[in-house]
Amino acid sequence: MDQKHKAGFVNIIGNPNVGKSTLMNAFVGERLSIITSKAQTTRHRILGIVNGDDFQVVLSDTPGIIKPAYEMQKSMMDFVKSAFEDADVLIYMVEIGEKELKDEDFFNKIIHSKIPVLLLLNKIDKSNQEQLEAQIDLWKSKVPNAEIFPISALENFNVKEVFDRILQLLPESPPYYPKDALTDKPERFFVNETIREKILLNYDKEIPYAVEIETEEFLEDTNIIRIRSVIMVERDTQKGIIIGHKGAALKKVGIQAREDLEKFFGKQIHIELYVKVNKDWRSNAYQLRRFGYNQK
């Protein structure tokens, strides 16, 4: 292996809804992380891998930083904590108008970090020059160890400049993953996340947060993938809402998920969705381990 090859982990953290998933998808060039305007859209730590002839960037999209209210949220924050442990470059993402991170311990880790910190001030397309300059001054004083980049992840503004800076900061290393790898997650994970995204987009209030998806069958043939997935909810009333009148709501989720999955996999998709009640799964350690949350 040529010693000039660079490789490393670039971990993205921030409050909910700052655009972390949009940024990672822009870097990778694929839609790996689901994106909605609702908090807690990202529940897991998702790796996206960008390969070049002489580099491999392993990007990590983590859940938005919150104060945990129940076991699943505690596990989500464990994913964020792990992002500090293996990062070669740390991206701290904020948006115009933000003034603090929601967790003081995480913030202290950032300002005392021994690794390079890139502070990305996102959504600048929603600001003016005066506001932008004031925000840059604010964050320079709060995180003096960080390099600040104003960006718009959605508009792809300054994203290439950030990526070029990442490449400069990476250590020399052989690749961590095969050079044709795009992510560390299996196909079923992206099926589950796509279905969950459609539920986030189509249902209100507590419903999307009480849902977990389990894909029980993923059978791939030359031209078609046959999928059977179960939508877990916590209450019988939630099951009725997910299904909707004469199954109309569930059918809509299935159609939207199938359309996205056909684009993602480049094949025809046949998908069957079922709804089951799995009482209080968000607070049950066994169930959380089963769904990939508690790694302890």
C-alpha atoms as an extended CHARMM CRD file, in Angstrom:
* protein
*
       296  EXT
         1         1  MET       CA              0.0000000000        0.0000000000        0.0000000000  PROA      1               0.0000000000
         2         2  ASP       CA              1.3450000000        3.3970000000       -0.9900000000  PROA      2               0.0000000000
         3         3  GLN       CA              2.1220000000        5.2720000000        2.2200000000  PROA      3               0.0000000000
         4         4  LYS       CA              0.5980000000        8.4320000000        0.7660000000  PROA      4               0.0000000000
         5         5  HSD       CA             -2.8510000000        6.8790000000        0.8870000000  PROA      5               0.0000000000
         6         6  LYS       CA             -5.0450000000        8.6870000000        3.4180000000  PROA      6               0.0000000000
         7         7  ALA       CA             -7.9430000000        7.2520000000        5.3870000000  PROA      7               0.0000000000
         8         8  GLY       CA             -9.8550000000        8.1970000000        8.4910000000  PROA      8               0.0000000000
         9         9  PHE       CA            -13.1190000000        8.6810000000       10.3430000000  PROA      9               0.0000000000
        10        10  VAL       CA            -14.9760000000       11.9790000000       10.0600000000  PROA      10              0.0000000000
        11        11  ASN       CA            -17.7740000000       12.1380000000       12.5930000000  PROA      11              0.0000000000
        12        12  ILE       CA            -20.6560000000       14.6070000000       12.3240000000  PROA      12              0.0000000000
        13        13  ILE       CA            -22.4680000000       15.8000000000       15.4640000000  PROA      13              0.0000000000
        14        14  GLY       CA            -24.9190000000       18.5690000000       16.3040000000  PROA      14              0.0000000000
        15        15  ASN       CA            -28.4020000000       19.3980000000       17.5650000000  PROA      15              0.0000000000
        16        16  PRO       CA            -31.4370000000       17.8500000000       15.8360000000  PROA      16              0.0000000000
        17        17  ASN       CA            -32.4510000000       19.2390000000       12.4380000000  PROA      17              0.0000000000
        18        18  VAL       CA            -29.1790000000       21.0350000000       11.6470000000  PROA      18              0.0000000000
        19        19  GLY       CA            -28.7690000000       19.1460000000        8.3600000000  PROA      19              0.0000000000
        20        20  LYS       CA            -26.2320000000       16.4380000000        9.2880000000  PROA      20              0.0000000000
        21        21  SER       CA            -27.8900000000       13.8040000000        7.1100000000  PROA      21              0.0000000000
        22        22  THR       CA            -28.1680000000       16.1880000000        4.1650000000  PROA      22              0.0000000000
        23        23  LEU       CA            -24.4370000000       16.9170000000        4.4640000000  PROA      23              0.0000000000
        24        24  MET       CA            -23.4170000000       13.2630000000        4.6000000000  PROA      24              0.0000000000
        25        25  ASN       CA            -25.5930000000       12.4020000000        1.6170000000  PROA      25              0.0000000000
        26        26  ALA       CA            -23.9900000000       15.3060000000       -0.2860000000  PROA      26              0.0000000000
        27        27  PHE       CA            -20.4940000000       14.0080000000        0.5430000000  PROA      27              0.0000000000
        28        28  VAL       CA            -21.3170000000       10.4100000000       -0.3820000000  PROA      28              0.0000000000
        29        29  GLY       CA            -23.3890000000       11.2430000000       -3.4530000000  PROA      29              0.0000000000
        30        30  GLU       CA            -26.0360000000        8.7270000000       -2.3650000000  PROA      30              0.0000000000
        31        31  ARG       CA            -29.1000000000        8.9710000000       -0.1490000000  PROA      31              0.0000000000
        32        32  LEU       CA            -27.9070000000        6.8930000000        2.8060000000  PROA      32              0.0000000000
        33        33  SER       CA            -29.4830000000        8.8490000000        5.6670000000  PROA      33              0.0000000000
        34        34  ILE       CA            -33.1920000000        9.5810000000        5.6920000000  PROA      34              0.0000000000
        35        35  ILE       CA            -34.1620000000       13.2390000000        5.9410000000  PROA      35              0.0000000000
        36        36  THR       CA            -37.2900000000       14.8420000000        7.3960000000  PROA      36              0.0000000000
        37        37  SER       CA            -38.0110000000       18.0830000000        9.2220000000  PROA      37              0.0000000000
        38        38  LYS       CA            -38.8450000000       16.1820000000       12.4210000000  PROA      38              0.0000000000
        39        39  ALA       CA            -36.4710000000       15.7410000000       15.3480000000  PROA      39              0.0000000000
        40        40  GLN       CA            -34.9520000000       12.2820000000       15.9640000000  PROA      40              0.0000000000
        41        41  THR       CA            -35.1030000000       11.3200000000       12.3000000000  PROA      41              0.0000000000
        42        42  THR       CA            -31.6440000000        9.7460000000       12.6940000000  PROA      42              0.0000000000
        43        43  ARG       CA            -31.6580000000        7.0800000000       15.4110000000  PROA      43              0.0000000000
        44        44  HSD       CA            -28.4940000000        5.1150000000       14.6470000000  PROA      44              0.0000000000
        45        45  ARG       CA            -24.9130000000        5.9100000000       13.7530000000  PROA      45              0.0000000000
        46        46  ILE       CA            -24.7070000000        5.4740000000        9.9860000000  PROA      46              0.0000000000
        47        47  LEU       CA            -21.4260000000        5.2470000000        8.0850000000  PROA      47              0.0000000000
        48        48  GLY       CA            -21.0430000000        6.5800000000        4.5600000000  PROA      48              0.0000000000
        49        49  ILE       CA            -17.7810000000        5.7710000000        2.7610000000  PROA      49              0.0000000000
        50        50  VAL       CA            -16.2260000000        7.9580000000        0.0660000000  PROA      50              0.0000000000
        51        51  ASN       CA            -13.3630000000        6.3500000000       -1.8770000000  PROA      51              0.0000000000
        52        52  GLY       CA            -10.7560000000        7.8680000000       -4.1620000000  PROA      52              0.0000000000
        53        53  ASP       CA             -7.5530000000        6.4680000000       -5.6600000000  PROA      53              0.0000000000
        54        54  ASP       CA             -5.5170000000        7.7660000000       -2.7320000000  PROA      54              0.0000000000
        55        55  PHE       CA             -8.0770000000        8.2670000000        0.0450000000  PROA      55              0.0000000000
        56        56  GLN       CA            -10.9790000000        6.7610000000        1.9540000000  PROA      56              0.0000000000
        57        57  VAL       CA            -13.2150000000        9.0440000000        4.0260000000  PROA      57              0.0000000000
        58        58  VAL       CA            -15.4450000000        7.1990000000        6.4880000000  PROA      58              0.0000000000
        59        59  LEU       CA            -18.2360000000        9.6120000000        7.3930000000  PROA      59              0.0000000000
        60        60  SER       CA            -20.4380000000        9.0410000000       10.4130000000  PROA      60              0.0000000000
        61        61  ASP       CA            -23.9210000000       10.5590000000       10.7350000000  PROA      61              0.0000000000
        62        62  THR       CA            -25.0920000000       10.4630000000       14.3590000000  PROA      62              0.0000000000
        63        63  PRO       CA            -28.4370000000       11.2110000000       16.0540000000  PROA      63              0.0000000000
        64        64  GLY       CA            -29.1060000000       14.8310000000       16.9790000000  PROA      64              0.0000000000
        65        65  ILE       CA            -28.0240000000       15.6600000000       20.5180000000  PROA      65              0.0000000000
        66        66  ILE       CA            -30.9600000000       15.6520000000       22.9540000000  PROA      66              0.0000000000
        67        67  LYS       CA            -31.5760000000       15.1400000000       26.6580000000  PROA      67              0.0000000000
        68        68  PRO       CA            -32.7540000000       11.4930000000       26.8130000000  PROA      68              0.0000000000
        69        69  ALA       CA            -36.2620000000       10.8400000000       28.1520000000  PROA      69              0.0000000000
        70        70  TYR       CA            -36.3390000000        7.0390000000       27.8090000000  PROA      70              0.0000000000
        71        71  GLU       CA            -34.0530000000        4.0700000000       27.1170000000  PROA      71              0.0000000000
        72        72  MET       CA            -34.0360000000        4.3300000000       23.3240000000  PROA      72              0.0000000000
        73        73  GLN       CA            -32.9300000000        7.9740000000       23.4970000000  PROA      73              0.0000000000
        74        74  LYS       CA            -30.1620000000        7.0480000000       25.9590000000  PROA      74              0.0000000000
        75        75  SER       CA            -28.9260000000        4.5150000000       23.4510000000  PROA      75              0.0000000000
        76        76  MET       CA            -29.0770000000        7.1430000000       20.6930000000  PROA      76              0.0000000000
        77        77  MET       CA            -26.8200000000        9.4000000000       22.7800000000  PROA      77              0.0000000000
        78        78  ASP       CA            -24.4130000000        6.4780000000       23.2470000000  PROA      78              0.0000000000
        79        79  PHE       CA            -23.9700000000        6.5190000000       19.4490000000  PROA      79              0.0000000000
        80        80  VAL       CA            -23.0070000000       10.2060000000       19.7220000000  PROA      80              0.0000000000
        81        81  LYS       CA            -20.5340000000        9.4990000000       22.5470000000  PROA      81              0.0000000000
        82        82  SER       CA            -18.8620000000        6.8230000000       20.4170000000  PROA      82              0.0000000000
        83        83  ALA       CA            -18.3520000000        9.4250000000       17.6850000000  PROA      83              0.0000000000
        84        84  PHE       CA            -15.8240000000       11.1890000000       19.9220000000  PROA      84              0.0000000000
        85        85  GLU       CA            -13.8160000000        8.0180000000       20.4760000000  PROA      85              0.0000000000
        86        86  ASP       CA            -12.7060000000        7.1150000000       16.9540000000  PROA      86              0.0000000000
        87        87  ALA       CA            -12.7950000000       10.4170000000       15.0430000000  PROA      87              0.0000000000
        88        88  ASP       CA             -9.7880000000       11.6810000000       13.0870000000  PROA      88              0.0000000000
        89        89  VAL       CA            -11.7450000000       14.8270000000       12.2240000000  PROA      89              0.0000000000
        90        90  LEU       CA            -14.7960000000       16.0750000000       14.1110000000  PROA      90              0.0000000000
        91        91  ILE       CA            -17.5030000000       18.0600000000       12.3470000000  PROA      91              0.0000000000
        92        92  TYR       CA            -19.6370000000       20.1350000000       14.6930000000  PROA      92              0.0000000000
        93        93  MET       CA            -22.6380000000       21.3170000000       12.7440000000  PROA      93              0.0000000000
        94        94  VAL       CA            -24.8050000000       24.2720000000       13.7510000000  PROA      94              0.0000000000
        95        95  GLU       CA            -27.3520000000       26.3580000000       11.8720000000  PROA      95              0.0000000000
        96        96  ILE       CA            -27.9500000000       30.0770000000       11.5640000000  PROA      96              0.0000000000
        97        97  GLY       CA            -29.5310000000       31.3490000000       14.7900000000  PROA      97              0.0000000000
        98        98  GLU       CA            -28.2240000000       28.5840000000       17.0660000000  PROA      98              0.0000000000
        99        99  LYS       CA            -26.2760000000       29.6510000000       20.1250000000  PROA      99              0.0000000000
       100       100  GLU       CA            -25.4720000000       26.4800000000       22.0510000000  PROA      100             0.0000000000
       101       101  LEU       CA            -25.3200000000       22.7060000000       22.0510000000  PROA      101             0.0000000000
       102       102  LYS       CA            -28.1000000000       21.0500000000       24.0540000000  PROA      102             0.0000000000
       103       103  ASP       CA            -25.6530000000       19.0190000000       26.1620000000  PROA      103             0.0000000000
       104       104  GLU       CA            -22.9060000000       20.8080000000       28.0830000000  PROA      104             0.0000000000
       105       105  ASP       CA            -20.7320000000       17.6960000000       28.4440000000  PROA      105             0.0000000000
       106       106  PHE       CA            -20.6500000000       17.1880000000       24.6830000000  PROA      106             0.0000000000
       107       107  PHE       CA            -19.8410000000       20.8600000000       24.1830000000  PROA      107             0.0000000000
       108       108  ASN       CA            -16.9030000000       20.6400000000       26.6130000000  PROA      108             0.0000000000
       109       109  LYS       CA            -15.5800000000       17.6400000000       24.6940000000  PROA      109             0.0000000000
       110       110  ILE       CA            -15.6900000000       19.6580000000       21.4750000000  PROA      110             0.0000000000
       111       111  ILE       CA            -13.8410000000       22.7270000000       22.8040000000  PROA      111             0.0000000000
       112       112  HSD       CA            -11.1900000000       20.5470000000       24.4560000000  PROA      112             0.0000000000
       113       113  SER       CA            -10.8070000000       18.1890000000       21.5150000000  PROA      113             0.0000000000
       114       114  LYS       CA             -7.2580000000       17.1510000000       20.5750000000  PROA      114             0.0000000000
       115       115  ILE       CA             -8.3430000000       16.3400000000       17.0130000000  PROA      115             0.0000000000
       116       116  PRO       CA             -9.2030000000       18.8770000000       14.2890000000  PROA      116             0.0000000000
       117       117  VAL       CA            -12.6900000000       20.3890000000       14.6270000000  PROA      117             0.0000000000
       118       118  LEU       CA            -14.5500000000       21.8350000000       11.6550000000  PROA      118             0.0000000000
       119       119  LEU       CA            -17.5190000000       23.9510000000       12.7120000000  PROA      119             0.0000000000
       120       120  LEU       CA            -20.0190000000       24.1050000000        9.8520000000  PROA      120             0.0000000000
       121       121  LEU       CA            -22.5160000000       26.9560000000       10.0130000000  PROA      121             0.0000000000
       122       122  ASN       CA            -25.3500000000       25.5170000000        7.9310000000  PROA      122             0.0000000000
       123       123  LYS       CA            -28.4270000000       26.9950000000        6.2300000000  PROA      123             0.0000000000
       124       124  ILE       CA            -26.7030000000       30.2710000000        5.3830000000  PROA      124             0.0000000000
       125       125  ASP       CA            -29.0760000000       30.5430000000        2.4130000000  PROA      125             0.0000000000
       126       126  LYS       CA            -31.6360000000       31.6000000000        5.0410000000  PROA      126             0.0000000000
       127       127  SER       CA            -29.5350000000       34.4990000000        6.3800000000  PROA      127             0.0000000000
       128       128  ASN       CA            -28.0880000000       37.8390000000        5.3170000000  PROA      128             0.0000000000
       129       129  GLN       CA            -24.4790000000       38.9960000000        5.3970000000  PROA      129             0.0000000000
       130       130  GLU       CA            -24.8300000000       40.9110000000        8.6600000000  PROA      130             0.0000000000
       131       131  GLN       CA            -26.3870000000       37.9590000000       10.4620000000  PROA      131             0.0000000000
       132       132  LEU       CA            -23.7880000000       35.5880000000        9.0320000000  PROA      132             0.0000000000
       133       133  GLU       CA            -20.8720000000       37.7190000000       10.2160000000  PROA      133             0.0000000000
       134       134  ALA       CA            -22.3930000000       38.0060000000       13.7000000000  PROA      134             0.0000000000
       135       135  GLN       CA            -22.8320000000       34.2090000000       13.8600000000  PROA      135             0.0000000000
       136       136  ILE       CA            -19.2440000000       33.5860000000       12.7510000000  PROA      136             0.0000000000
       137       137  ASP       CA            -17.9540000000       35.9450000000       15.4660000000  PROA      137             0.0000000000
       138       138  LEU       CA            -20.1530000000       34.2150000000       18.0620000000  PROA      138             0.0000000000
       139       139  TRP       CA            -18.8960000000       30.7280000000       17.2170000000  PROA      139             0.0000000000
       140       140  LYS       CA            -15.2630000000       31.8500000000       16.9770000000  PROA      140             0.0000000000
       141       141  SER       CA            -15.5240000000       32.9700000000       20.5960000000  PROA      141             0.0000000000
       142       142  LYS       CA            -17.3710000000       29.8260000000       21.7300000000  PROA      142             0.0000000000
       143       143  VAL       CA            -15.2340000000       27.2410000000       19.8930000000  PROA      143             0.0000000000
       144       144  PRO       CA            -11.8190000000       28.8850000000       19.3820000000  PROA      144             0.0000000000
       145       145  ASN       CA            -10.2110000000       25.5530000000       18.4110000000  PROA      145             0.0000000000
       146       146  ALA       CA            -12.4970000000       25.1150000000       15.3790000000  PROA      146             0.0000000000
       147       147  GLU       CA            -12.1460000000       26.0900000000       11.7420000000  PROA      147             0.0000000000
       148       148  ILE       CA            -15.4300000000       27.6940000000       10.6740000000  PROA      148             0.0000000000
       149       149  PHE       CA            -17.0550000000       27.0750000000        7.2990000000  PROA      149             0.0000000000
       150       150  PRO       CA            -20.3440000000       28.7630000000        6.3170000000  PROA      150             0.0000000000
       151       151  ILE       CA            -22.2520000000       26.2370000000        4.1860000000  PROA      151             0.0000000000
       152       152  SER       CA            -25.6140000000       25.2910000000        2.7400000000  PROA      152             0.0000000000
       153       153  ALA       CA            -25.7650000000       21.4880000000        2.6670000000  PROA      153             0.0000000000
       154       154  LEU       CA            -29.1000000000       21.6030000000        0.8400000000  PROA      154             0.0000000000
       155       155  GLU       CA            -27.7940000000       23.9620000000       -1.8790000000  PROA      155             0.0000000000
       156       156  ASN       CA            -24.3710000000       22.2470000000       -1.9430000000  PROA      156             0.0000000000
       157       157  PHE       CA            -22.6700000000       25.5740000000       -1.1900000000  PROA      157             0.0000000000
       158       158  ASN       CA            -19.1060000000       25.2360000000        0.1640000000  PROA      158             0.0000000000
       159       159  VAL       CA            -19.5350000000       21.4490000000        0.5910000000  PROA      159             0.0000000000
       160       160  LYS       CA            -16.6330000000       20.6680000000       -1.7710000000  PROA      160             0.0000000000
       161       161  GLU       CA            -14.3910000000       23.1280000000        0.1120000000  PROA      161             0.0000000000
       162       162  VAL       CA            -15.1610000000       21.3420000000        3.3910000000  PROA      162             0.0000000000
       163       163  PHE       CA            -14.4650000000       17.9500000000        1.8110000000  PROA      163             0.0000000000
       164       164  ASP       CA            -11.1320000000       19.2020000000        0.4040000000  PROA      164             0.0000000000
       165       165  ARG       CA            -10.1570000000       20.3980000000        3.8830000000  PROA      165             0.0000000000
       166       166  ILE       CA            -11.0850000000       16.9890000000        5.3280000000  PROA      166             0.0000000000
       167       167  LEU       CA             -8.7340000000       15.3050000000        2.8460000000  PROA      167             0.0000000000
       168       168  GLN       CA             -5.9130000000       17.6090000000        3.9450000000  PROA      168             0.0000000000
       169       169  LEU       CA             -6.4930000000       16.6910000000        7.6020000000  PROA      169             0.0000000000
       170       170  LEU       CA             -6.7530000000       12.9090000000        7.2270000000  PROA      170             0.0000000000
       171       171  PRO       CA             -3.8270000000       10.8010000000        8.4490000000  PROA      171             0.0000000000
       172       172  GLU       CA             -1.8800000000        8.5100000000        6.1340000000  PROA      172             0.0000000000
       173       173  SER       CA             -3.4520000000        5.0810000000        6.4140000000  PROA      173             0.0000000000
       174       174  PRO       CA             -4.5820000000        2.1030000000        4.3470000000  PROA      174             0.0000000000
       175       175  PRO       CA             -8.3620000000        1.9280000000        3.8000000000  PROA      175             0.0000000000
       176       176  TYR       CA            -10.5200000000        0.6080000000        6.6190000000  PROA      176             0.0000000000
       177       177  TYR       CA            -13.1530000000       -0.8660000000        4.3040000000  PROA      177             0.0000000000
       178       178  PRO       CA            -13.1150000000       -2.4330000000        0.8280000000  PROA      178             0.0000000000
       179       179  LYS       CA            -12.6510000000        0.3010000000       -1.7790000000  PROA      179             0.0000000000
       180       180  ASP       CA            -16.0240000000       -0.4410000000       -3.3870000000  PROA      180             0.0000000000
       181       181  ALA       CA            -17.9190000000       -0.1290000000       -0.0620000000  PROA      181             0.0000000000
       182       182  LEU       CA            -20.5090000000        2.6240000000        0.3280000000  PROA      182             0.0000000000
       183       183  THR       CA            -21.6540000000        1.9680000000        3.9080000000  PROA      183             0.0000000000
       184       184  ASP       CA            -21.3250000000       -0.5150000000        6.7660000000  PROA      184             0.0000000000
       185       185  LYS       CA            -25.0620000000       -1.1640000000        6.9610000000  PROA      185             0.0000000000
       186       186  PRO       CA            -26.8450000000       -4.1650000000        5.3600000000  PROA      186             0.0000000000
       187       187  GLU       CA            -29.6270000000       -3.8290000000        2.7720000000  PROA      187             0.0000000000
       188       188  ARG       CA            -32.3640000000       -4.4990000000        5.3240000000  PROA      188             0.0000000000
       189       189  PHE       CA            -31.2700000000       -1.4640000000        7.3380000000  PROA      189             0.0000000000
       190       190  PHE       CA            -32.0090000000        0.8320000000        4.3840000000  PROA      190             0.0000000000
       191       191  VAL       CA            -35.3670000000       -0.8540000000        3.8180000000  PROA      191             0.0000000000
       192       192  ASN       CA            -36.2510000000       -0.2360000000        7.4720000000  PROA      192             0.0000000000
       193       193  GLU       CA            -35.0850000000        3.3800000000        7.3520000000  PROA      193             0.0000000000
       194       194  THR       CA            -36.9580000000        4.1290000000        4.1250000000  PROA      194             0.0000000000
       195       195  ILE       CA            -40.2130000000        2.8220000000        5.5750000000  PROA      195             0.0000000000
       196       196  ARG       CA            -39.6290000000        4.7570000000        8.8020000000  PROA      196             0.0000000000
       197       197  GLU       CA            -39.0040000000        7.9400000000        6.8130000000  PROA      197             0.0000000000
       198       198  LYS       CA            -42.3950000000        7.5860000000        5.1010000000  PROA      198             0.0000000000
       199       199  ILE       CA            -44.0480000000        7.1490000000        8.4860000000  PROA      199             0.0000000000
       200       200  LEU       CA            -42.3070000000       10.3020000000        9.7560000000  PROA      200             0.0000000000
       201       201  LEU       CA            -43.6150000000       12.1790000000        6.7250000000  PROA      201             0.0000000000
       202       202  ASN       CA            -47.1960000000       10.8560000000        6.7840000000  PROA      202             0.0000000000
       203       203  TYR       CA            -48.1320000000       10.7130000000       10.4800000000  PROA      203             0.0000000000
       204       204  ASP       CA            -48.2070000000       13.3250000000       13.2490000000  PROA      204             0.0000000000
       205       205  LYS       CA            -47.6190000000       13.6200000000       16.9730000000  PROA      205             0.0000000000
       206       206  GLU       CA            -46.2670000000       10.5830000000       18.8170000000  PROA      206             0.0000000000
       207       207  ILE       CA            -46.9270000000        7.9700000000       16.1080000000  PROA      207             0.0000000000
       208       208  PRO       CA            -43.5720000000        8.1690000000       14.2300000000  PROA      208             0.0000000000
       209       209  TYR       CA            -41.5940000000        7.9780000000       17.4740000000  PROA      209             0.0000000000
       210       210  ALA       CA            -43.4310000000        4.8700000000       18.6840000000  PROA      210             0.0000000000
       211       211  VAL       CA            -42.5320000000        2.9920000000       15.4950000000  PROA      211             0.0000000000
       212       212  GLU       CA            -39.7210000000        0.5870000000       14.6870000000  PROA      212             0.0000000000
       213       213  ILE       CA            -39.3380000000       -1.4460000000       11.5040000000  PROA      213             0.0000000000
       214       214  GLU       CA            -38.1560000000       -5.0370000000       11.1470000000  PROA      214             0.0000000000
       215       215  THR       CA            -37.6060000000       -6.5210000000        7.6930000000  PROA      215             0.0000000000
       216       216  GLU       CA            -38.2710000000      -10.2390000000        7.9910000000  PROA      216             0.0000000000
       217       217  GLU       CA            -37.6770000000      -11.1380000000        4.3530000000  PROA      217             0.0000000000
       218       218  PHE       CA            -35.3470000000       -9.7260000000        1.6820000000  PROA      218             0.0000000000
       219       219  LEU       CA            -35.1760000000      -12.0030000000       -1.3440000000  PROA      219             0.0000000000
       220       220  GLU       CA            -33.1900000000      -10.6880000000       -4.2960000000  PROA      220             0.0000000000
       221       221  ASP       CA            -33.5510000000      -12.1050000000       -7.8140000000  PROA      221             0.0000000000
       222       222  THR       CA            -32.0400000000      -10.7980000000      -11.0460000000  PROA      222             0.0000000000
       223       223  ASN       CA            -34.7540000000       -8.2160000000      -11.7250000000  PROA      223             0.0000000000
       224       224  ILE       CA            -36.8040000000       -7.9810000000       -8.5390000000  PROA      224             0.0000000000
       225       225  ILE       CA            -36.4040000000       -7.7920000000       -4.7590000000  PROA      225             0.0000000000
       226       226  ARG       CA            -39.2190000000       -9.2150000000       -2.6290000000  PROA      226             0.0000000000
       227       227  ILE       CA            -39.4880000000       -7.6140000000        0.7970000000  PROA      227             0.0000000000
       228       228  ARG       CA            -41.6850000000       -8.3330000000        3.8050000000  PROA      228             0.0000000000
       229       229  SER       CA            -41.4430000000       -5.8250000000        6.6600000000  PROA      229             0.0000000000
       230       230  VAL       CA            -43.2060000000       -5.4310000000        9.9830000000  PROA      230             0.0000000000
       231       231  ILE       CA            -44.0220000000       -2.0310000000       11.4670000000  PROA      231             0.0000000000
       232       232  MET       CA            -43.8570000000       -2.2790000000       15.2610000000  PROA      232             0.0000000000
       233       233  VAL       CA            -45.9720000000        0.0790000000       17.3790000000  PROA      233             0.0000000000
       234       234  GLU       CA            -46.5120000000        0.3080000000       21.1340000000  PROA      234             0.0000000000
       235       235  ARG       CA            -50.3270000000        0.5110000000       21.3310000000  PROA      235             0.0000000000
       236       236  ASP       CA            -53.3760000000       -0.9850000000       19.6160000000  PROA      236             0.0000000000
       237       237  THR       CA            -54.6400000000        2.5430000000       18.8980000000  PROA      237             0.0000000000
       238       238  GLN       CA            -51.3760000000        3.3130000000       17.0860000000  PROA      238             0.0000000000
       239       239  LYS       CA            -51.7960000000        0.1900000000       14.9790000000  PROA      239             0.0000000000
       240       240  GLY       CA            -55.1980000000        1.4240000000       13.8120000000  PROA      240             0.0000000000
       241       241  ILE       CA            -53.8040000000        4.8390000000       12.9010000000  PROA      241             0.0000000000
       242       242  ILE       CA            -50.8960000000        3.3400000000       10.9290000000  PROA      242             0.0000000000
       243       243  ILE       CA            -53.2380000000        1.0990000000        8.9350000000  PROA      243             0.0000000000
       244       244  GLY       CA            -55.8530000000        3.8120000000        8.3650000000  PROA      244             0.0000000000
       245       245  HSD       CA            -59.3670000000        3.5160000000        6.9590000000  PROA      245             0.0000000000
       246       246  LYS       CA            -59.5630000000        0.3390000000        4.8720000000  PROA      246             0.0000000000
       247       247  GLY       CA            -55.7550000000        0.1530000000        4.8980000000  PROA      247             0.0000000000
       248       248  ALA       CA            -55.3510000000        3.3680000000        2.8970000000  PROA      248             0.0000000000
       249       249  ALA       CA            -52.6740000000        4.9570000000        5.1020000000  PROA      249             0.0000000000
       250       250  LEU       CA            -50.5060000000        1.8200000000        5.1680000000  PROA      250             0.0000000000
       251       251  LYS       CA            -50.8830000000        1.4060000000        1.4020000000  PROA      251             0.0000000000
       252       252  LYS       CA            -49.6350000000        4.9750000000        0.8800000000  PROA      252             0.0000000000
       253       253  VAL       CA            -46.5270000000        4.2750000000        2.9950000000  PROA      253             0.0000000000
       254       254  GLY       CA            -45.8740000000        1.1020000000        0.9910000000  PROA      254             0.0000000000
       255       255  ILE       CA            -46.1600000000        2.8800000000       -2.3700000000  PROA      255             0.0000000000
       256       256  GLN       CA            -43.8280000000        5.7140000000       -1.3160000000  PROA      256             0.0000000000
       257       257  ALA       CA            -41.2850000000        3.3020000000        0.1850000000  PROA      257             0.0000000000
       258       258  ARG       CA            -41.3310000000        1.0990000000       -2.9210000000  PROA      258             0.0000000000
       259       259  GLU       CA            -40.6490000000        4.0930000000       -5.1960000000  PROA      259             0.0000000000
       260       260  ASP       CA            -37.6050000000        5.1520000000       -3.1520000000  PROA      260             0.0000000000
       261       261  LEU       CA            -36.2800000000        1.6120000000       -2.7730000000  PROA      261             0.0000000000
       262       262  GLU       CA            -36.4940000000        1.0130000000       -6.5240000000  PROA      262             0.0000000000
       263       263  LYS       CA            -34.2780000000        4.0760000000       -7.0250000000  PROA      263             0.0000000000
       264       264  PHE       CA            -31.8770000000        2.9720000000       -4.2780000000  PROA      264             0.0000000000
       265       265  PHE       CA            -31.4660000000       -0.6490000000       -5.4090000000  PROA      265             0.0000000000
       266       266  GLY       CA            -32.0190000000       -0.0800000000       -9.1350000000  PROA      266             0.0000000000
       267       267  LYS       CA            -34.4780000000       -2.9820000000       -9.3140000000  PROA      267             0.0000000000
       268       268  GLN       CA            -38.1910000000       -3.6290000000       -9.2200000000  PROA      268             0.0000000000
       269       269  ILE       CA            -39.4460000000       -3.9270000000       -5.6330000000  PROA      269             0.0000000000
       270       270  HSD       CA            -42.3520000000       -5.9680000000       -4.3050000000  PROA      270             0.0000000000
       271       271  ILE       CA            -43.0220000000       -4.9460000000       -0.7060000000  PROA      271             0.0000000000
       272       272  GLU       CA            -45.5060000000       -6.2780000000        1.8510000000  PROA      272             0.0000000000
       273       273  LEU       CA            -46.1070000000       -4.3280000000        5.0720000000  PROA      273             0.0000000000
       274       274  TYR       CA            -47.6760000000       -5.6080000000        8.2840000000  PROA      274             0.0000000000
       275       275  VAL       CA            -48.3310000000       -3.8550000000       11.6010000000  PROA      275             0.0000000000
       276       276  LYS       CA            -47.8070000000       -5.4850000000       15.0160000000  PROA      276             0.0000000000
       277       277  VAL       CA            -48.0610000000       -4.2400000000       18.5810000000  PROA      277             0.0000000000
       278       278  ASN       CA            -44.8180000000       -4.5470000000       20.5630000000  PROA      278             0.0000000000
       279       279  LYS       CA            -45.6680000000       -2.9340000000       23.8830000000  PROA      279             0.0000000000
       280       280  ASP       CA            -43.2000000000       -0.3880000000       25.3210000000  PROA      280             0.0000000000
       281       281  TRP       CA            -40.3330000000       -1.5090000000       23.0700000000  PROA      281             0.0000000000
       282       282  ARG       CA            -38.6080000000        1.8830000000       23.4860000000  PROA      282             0.0000000000
       283       283  SER       CA            -38.0100000000        1.1870000000       27.1730000000  PROA      283             0.0000000000
       284       284  ASN       CA            -37.2590000000       -2.5390000000       26.9350000000  PROA      284             0.0000000000
       285       285  ALA       CA            -33.5300000000       -3.3790000000       26.9540000000  PROA      285             0.0000000000
       286       286  TYR       CA            -34.0260000000       -6.7120000000       25.1650000000  PROA      286             0.0000000000
       287       287  GLN       CA            -36.0970000000       -5.1640000000       22.3920000000  PROA      287             0.0000000000
       288       288  LEU       CA            -33.6440000000       -2.2820000000       21.9810000000  PROA      288             0.0000000000
       289       289  ARG       CA            -30.7520000000       -4.7280000000       21.5590000000  PROA      289             0.0000000000
       290       290  ARG       CA            -32.8150000000       -6.6490000000       19.0320000000  PROA      290             0.0000000000
       291       291  PHE       CA            -33.3280000000       -3.4750000000       16.9910000000  PROA      291             0.0000000000
       292       292  GLY       CA            -29.6440000000       -2.5160000000       17.1820000000  PROA      292             0.0000000000
       293       293  TYR       CA            -29.7330000000        0.2230000000       19.8210000000  PROA      293             0.0000000000
       294       294  ASN       CA            -28.1710000000       -1.0480000000       23.0490000000  PROA      294             0.0000000000
       295       295  GLN       CA            -24.6600000000       -2.1450000000       22.0970000000  PROA      295             0.0000000000
       296       296  LYS       CA            -23.4900000000       -2.7220000000       25.6730000000  PROA      296             0.0000000000
